[in-house]
Amino acid sequence: MHNVQLASSAVRDLDKICEPDLSRLQSHILSLEHNPRPQGSLKLKDAIHRVRVGDWRILYAIDDKQQTVIILRVLRRSERTYKGI
């Protein structure tokens, strides 16, 4: 079981999201605690992964040695979603 942590950028992203999307995203974030590589997740670069939740993307890093998942960003899919990764 992994420990899920939110980066400050992810907290800011989640603060801007309204219901019902927020509830769906939160449940997916919590599910990463039990399975950090769910079906449909995609490895982007090094230890950075993404999972789709409707029009939203959860970008996160996995540290298997520390048993930690760090949520980096929660963004709506657009042309700029993956820039700077």
Backbone as ProteinMPNN parsed JSONL, in Angstrom:
{"seq_chain_A": "MHNVQLASSAVRDLDKICEPDLSRLQSHILSLEHNPRPQGSLKLKDAIHRVRVGDWRILYAIDDKQQTVIILRVLRRSERTYKGI", "coords_chain_A": {"N_chain_A": [[0.843, -1.173, 0.0], [0.564, 2.202, -0.859], [1.527, 5.495, 0.177], [-0.333, 8.375, -0.325], [0.347, 11.59, -1.432], [-0.215, 15.097, -1.765], [1.017, 17.507, -3.942], [1.682, 21.029, -3.637], [0.859, 22.378, -5.913], [-1.051, 20.635, -6.947], [-2.992, 20.769, -4.963], [-3.847, 23.41, -5.293], [-4.906, 23.155, -7.87], [-7.063, 21.362, -7.402], [-8.643, 22.922, -5.717], [-9.892, 24.638, -7.464], [-11.752, 23.176, -8.831], [-15.092, 22.157, -9.418], [-17.97, 20.406, -8.054], [-19.662, 17.795, -9.891], [-17.256, 16.777, -10.598], [-15.074, 17.043, -8.861], [-15.516, 15.166, -6.78], [-15.309, 12.728, -8.18], [-12.642, 12.869, -9.031], [-11.29, 12.934, -6.57], [-11.912, 10.397, -5.544], [-10.554, 8.777, -7.386], [-7.935, 9.584, -6.898], [-7.583, 8.69, -4.27], [-7.788, 5.944, -4.737], [-5.368, 5.363, -5.863], [-3.735, 4.802, -3.798], [-3.973, 2.095, -3.205], [-3.517, 0.896, -5.677], [-1.172, 2.012, -7.587], [-0.687, 1.9, -10.265], [-3.042, 1.765, -12.123], [-5.322, 0.122, -14.43], [-5.234, 1.542, -17.614], [-3.627, 3.642, -16.934], [-0.806, 5.673, -17.817], [2.605, 5.712, -18.438], [4.567, 8.519, -18.51], [7.091, 9.918, -18.334], [10.158, 9.057, -16.97], [9.475, 8.531, -13.679], [6.967, 9.535, -13.788], [3.5, 9.448, -14.144], [0.232, 9.246, -15.689], [-3.293, 9.41, -15.266], [-6.486, 9.038, -16.667], [-9.52, 10.739, -16.059], [-12.38, 11.108, -17.14], [-12.629, 14.201, -18.704], [-10.454, 15.075, -17.388], [-7.042, 14.998, -16.201], [-4.872, 13.273, -14.117], [-1.779, 13.842, -12.948], [1.022, 12.226, -11.752], [3.705, 11.095, -9.575], [5.54, 8.148, -8.879], [7.119, 6.615, -6.215], [8.558, 3.821, -5.569], [10.359, 2.765, -3.712], [10.021, 4.308, -1.4], [7.378, 3.846, -1.095], [5.409, 5.691, -2.013], [3.058, 7.877, -3.529], [2.959, 10.763, -5.335], [0.869, 13.317, -6.026], [1.041, 15.435, -8.646], [-0.17, 17.293, -10.447], [-3.539, 18.238, -11.346], [-5.356, 18.411, -14.035], [-7.473, 19.801, -16.619], [-7.886, 18.259, -19.74], [-6.033, 19.543, -22.366], [-4.248, 21.308, -24.982], [-2.03, 22.223, -23.648], [-1.656, 20.625, -21.445], [0.382, 18.642, -21.033], [2.754, 20.011, -21.328], [5.971, 20.942, -20.286], [6.589, 18.785, -18.735]], "CA_chain_A": [[0.0, 0.0, 0.0], [1.341, 3.426, -1.012], [1.066, 6.714, 0.823], [-0.646, 9.383, -1.343], [0.595, 12.96, -1.001], [-0.566, 16.108, -2.755], [1.908, 18.653, -4.085], [0.937, 22.282, -3.477], [0.239, 22.694, -7.204], [-2.247, 19.791, -7.064], [-3.993, 21.325, -4.043], [-4.399, 24.594, -5.972], [-5.737, 22.667, -8.978], [-8.298, 20.784, -6.857], [-9.457, 24.005, -5.15], [-10.606, 25.315, -8.555], [-12.666, 22.232, -9.493], [-16.419, 22.076, -8.79], [-18.662, 19.108, -8.057], [-19.355, 16.457, -9.388], [-15.915, 16.363, -11.032], [-14.183, 16.973, -7.709], [-15.73, 13.879, -6.092], [-14.748, 11.665, -9.019], [-11.185, 12.977, -8.991], [-10.823, 12.547, -5.242], [-11.986, 8.938, -5.395], [-9.472, 8.194, -8.177], [-6.689, 9.865, -6.195], [-7.514, 7.766, -3.134], [-7.597, 4.58, -5.22], [-3.951, 5.182, -6.186], [-3.109, 4.28, -2.582], [-3.97, 0.636, -3.297], [-3.017, 0.478, -6.981], [-0.619, 3.2, -8.228], [-0.62, 1.701, -11.723], [-4.316, 1.15, -12.52], [-5.528, -0.103, -15.855], [-5.463, 2.797, -18.311], [-2.609, 4.638, -16.608], [0.232, 5.754, -18.835], [3.88, 6.251, -17.971], [4.94, 9.608, -19.408], [8.518, 10.204, -18.319], [10.786, 8.567, -15.735], [8.512, 7.965, -12.725], [5.732, 10.318, -13.886], [2.391, 8.74, -14.776], [-1.029, 9.976, -15.753], [-4.503, 8.611, -15.347], [-7.609, 9.814, -17.199], [-10.801, 10.73, -15.352], [-13.203, 11.933, -18.02], [-11.833, 15.226, -19.383], [-9.396, 15.472, -16.473], [-5.846, 14.176, -16.132], [-4.146, 13.317, -12.853], [-0.364, 13.599, -13.182], [1.597, 11.846, -10.464], [4.979, 10.393, -9.558], [5.552, 6.975, -8.005], [8.395, 6.242, -5.608], [8.317, 2.486, -5.02], [11.217, 2.537, -2.546], [9.386, 4.974, -0.26], [5.956, 3.475, -1.111], [4.735, 6.977, -2.048], [2.519, 8.434, -4.766], [2.846, 12.207, -5.181], [0.013, 13.918, -7.043], [1.711, 16.655, -9.074], [-1.145, 18.223, -11.034], [-4.851, 17.74, -11.763], [-5.65, 19.375, -15.093], [-8.397, 19.449, -17.698], [-7.133, 17.938, -20.953], [-5.91, 20.58, -23.389], [-2.969, 21.23, -25.684], [-0.97, 22.589, -22.72], [-1.655, 19.744, -20.278], [1.607, 17.886, -20.833], [3.942, 20.844, -21.55], [6.808, 21.164, -19.113], [6.777, 17.56, -17.958]], "C_chain_A": [[0.893, 1.243, 0.0], [0.691, 4.565, -0.232], [0.844, 7.766, -0.269], [-0.454, 10.766, -0.741], [0.229, 13.902, -2.129], [0.487, 17.208, -2.764], [1.063, 19.918, -3.976], [0.246, 22.688, -4.778], [-1.039, 21.881, -7.405], [-3.354, 20.297, -6.145], [-4.648, 22.55, -4.671], [-5.32, 24.183, -7.118], [-7.078, 22.157, -8.462], [-9.214, 21.852, -6.27], [-10.311, 24.702, -6.208], [-11.676, 24.45, -9.207], [-13.961, 22.121, -8.705], [-16.944, 20.639, -8.839], [-19.399, 18.96, -9.383], [-17.964, 15.97, -9.78], [-14.974, 16.177, -9.852], [-14.31, 15.632, -6.981], [-15.116, 12.722, -6.876], [-13.227, 11.676, -8.969], [-10.632, 12.533, -7.643], [-10.866, 11.038, -5.049], [-10.885, 8.247, -6.202], [-8.125, 8.412, -7.499], [-6.526, 8.9, -5.019], [-7.278, 6.325, -3.576], [-6.141, 4.309, -5.597], [-3.172, 4.66, -4.984], [-2.964, 2.758, -2.663], [-3.369, 0.127, -4.596], [-2.473, 1.703, -7.719], [-0.481, 3.091, -9.753], [-1.912, 1.037, -12.203], [-4.383, 0.943, -14.024], [-5.869, 1.236, -16.499], [-4.468, 3.879, -17.956], [-1.508, 4.572, -17.662], [1.48, 6.356, -18.22], [4.331, 7.295, -18.976], [6.453, 9.776, -19.496], [9.072, 9.786, -16.965], [9.74, 7.939, -14.83], [7.179, 8.701, -12.77], [4.698, 9.549, -14.702], [1.199, 9.67, -14.896], [-2.171, 8.989, -15.829], [-5.621, 9.549, -15.807], [-8.828, 9.634, -16.316], [-11.706, 11.658, -16.147], [-12.322, 12.892, -18.796], [-10.628, 15.656, -18.555], [-8.235, 14.492, -16.528], [-5.202, 14.379, -14.769], [-2.71, 12.925, -13.171], [0.298, 13.32, -11.839], [2.916, 11.107, -10.645], [4.889, 9.252, -8.554], [6.974, 6.742, -7.52], [8.178, 4.905, -4.898], [9.171, 2.194, -3.791], [10.592, 3.122, -1.283], [7.903, 4.622, -0.136], [5.086, 4.738, -1.103], [4.249, 7.292, -3.458], [2.329, 9.927, -4.512], [2.035, 12.748, -6.342], [0.617, 15.272, -7.396], [0.732, 17.707, -9.575], [-2.447, 17.483, -11.311], [-5.369, 18.767, -12.75], [-6.706, 18.857, -16.058], [-7.563, 19.253, -18.957], [-7.2, 19.093, -21.934], [-4.563, 20.405, -24.079], [-1.8, 21.495, -24.742], [-0.813, 21.631, -21.54], [-0.298, 19.114, -20.01], [2.872, 18.705, -21.075], [4.68, 21.032, -20.233], [7.012, 19.93, -18.253], [8.098, 16.942, -18.311]], "O_chain_A": [[1.857, 1.325, 0.762], [-0.521, 4.589, -0.016], [1.751, 8.022, -1.062], [-1.007, 11.084, 0.312], [0.346, 13.556, -3.305], [0.812, 17.773, -1.721], [-0.147, 19.877, -4.202], [-0.834, 23.278, -4.747], [-2.007, 22.386, -7.973], [-4.529, 20.257, -6.512], [-5.866, 22.713, -4.593], [-6.379, 24.779, -7.318], [-8.121, 22.486, -9.027], [-10.436, 21.708, -6.317], [-11.341, 25.292, -5.882], [-12.431, 24.935, -10.049], [-13.943, 22.005, -7.48], [-16.429, 19.788, -9.564], [-19.744, 19.987, -9.967], [-17.533, 14.896, -9.361], [-14.163, 15.251, -9.845], [-13.3, 15.035, -6.608], [-14.478, 11.842, -6.298], [-12.595, 10.624, -8.875], [-9.621, 11.834, -7.583], [-9.954, 10.462, -4.454], [-10.337, 7.239, -5.755], [-7.267, 7.53, -7.521], [-5.441, 8.357, -4.806], [-6.631, 5.562, -2.859], [-5.721, 3.153, -5.646], [-2.07, 4.133, -5.138], [-1.951, 2.203, -2.238], [-2.775, -0.951, -4.625], [-3.233, 2.377, -8.415], [-0.193, 4.076, -10.433], [-1.893, -0.114, -12.64], [-3.602, 1.516, -14.784], [-6.702, 1.98, -15.982], [-4.449, 4.931, -18.596], [-1.31, 3.544, -18.31], [1.418, 7.391, -17.556], [4.464, 6.998, -20.164], [7.027, 9.777, -20.585], [8.505, 10.129, -15.927], [9.169, 6.907, -15.181], [6.343, 8.514, -11.886], [4.981, 9.065, -15.798], [1.159, 10.739, -14.287], [-2.044, 7.892, -16.374], [-5.69, 10.705, -15.389], [-9.136, 8.526, -15.879], [-11.789, 12.853, -15.861], [-11.381, 12.472, -19.469], [-9.86, 16.518, -18.985], [-8.408, 13.318, -16.855], [-5.009, 15.51, -14.322], [-2.452, 11.806, -13.614], [0.148, 14.098, -10.896], [3.206, 10.569, -11.713], [4.244, 9.374, -7.512], [7.912, 6.679, -8.314], [7.679, 4.86, -3.774], [8.743, 1.444, -2.912], [10.631, 2.502, -0.221], [7.242, 5.045, 0.812], [4.154, 4.857, -0.308], [4.931, 7.015, -4.445], [1.622, 10.315, -3.582], [2.448, 12.655, -7.498], [0.698, 16.158, -6.546], [0.798, 18.87, -9.177], [-2.46, 16.265, -11.489], [-5.774, 19.863, -12.361], [-6.827, 17.654, -16.29], [-6.627, 20.014, -19.204], [-8.28, 19.563, -22.29], [-3.827, 19.462, -23.788], [-0.687, 21.04, -25.006], [0.082, 21.817, -20.715], [0.131, 19.059, -18.858], [3.969, 18.149, -21.032], [4.064, 21.257, -19.191], [7.554, 20.025, -17.152], [8.456, 15.896, -17.768]]}, "name": "protein", "num_of_chains": 1, "seq": "MHNVQLASSAVRDLDKICEPDLSRLQSHILSLEHNPRPQGSLKLKDAIHRVRVGDWRILYAIDDKQQTVIILRVLRRSERTYKGI"}
